[in-house]
């Protein structure tokens, strides 16, 4: 049961990643707007840029991780497919 719940928190596709990045961006802009009102001037603008910049870095990392995991999965599938005929020959 815990494994099924845990699978809900794993990002598997680019679409899921884009939805999470969008949610992060909404939160960052909201927090940045609070910074703009609380710290008027250059300091508030810098904090706003820091919030939105963090979303760009996190989004890039999320997308890179998905690409890496897909490549690792394909490599594992290819190595298991190429290893299975050898095992069949040894068993015979």
VENPEVEN-V490229 format. One record per residue. RES is the residue in three letters. SS is DSSP state (2 for helix, 1 for strand, 0 for the rest). NEAR is the number of other C-alpha atoms within 10 Angstrom. Layout:
# VENPEVEN-V490229
res = (RES RES)
ss = (SS SS)
near = (NEAR NEAR)
This chain:
# VENPEVEN-V490229
res = (UNK UNK UNK UNK UNK UNK UNK UNK UNK UNK UNK UNK UNK UNK UNK UNK UNK UNK UNK UNK UNK UNK UNK UNK UNK UNK UNK UNK UNK UNK UNK UNK UNK UNK UNK UNK UNK UNK UNK UNK UNK UNK UNK UNK UNK UNK UNK UNK UNK UNK UNK UNK UNK UNK UNK UNK UNK UNK UNK UNK UNK UNK UNK UNK UNK UNK UNK UNK UNK UNK UNK UNK UNK UNK UNK UNK UNK UNK UNK UNK UNK UNK UNK UNK UNK UNK UNK UNK UNK UNK UNK UNK)
ss = (0 2 2 2 2 2 2 0 0 0 0 0 0 2 2 2 2 2 2 2 2 2 2 2 2 2 2 2 2 2 2 2 2 2 2 2 2 2 0 0 0 2 2 2 2 2 2 2 2 2 2 2 2 2 2 2 2 2 2 2 2 2 2 2 2 2 2 2 2 2 2 2 2 2 2 2 2 2 2 2 2 2 2 2 2 2 2 2 2 2 2 0)
near = (5 6 7 8 9 9 10 9 8 10 16 15 12 13 10 12 18 15 11 15 19 14 12 19 19 14 15 20 16 15 15 21 17 15 18 18 11 11 14 11 10 10 13 18 17 14 18 20 15 14 21 19 14 14 21 15 10 13 19 13 12 18 17 12 14 16 15 12 13 14 12 12 12 12 12 12 12 11 11 11 11 11 11 11 11 10 10 9 8 8 7 5)
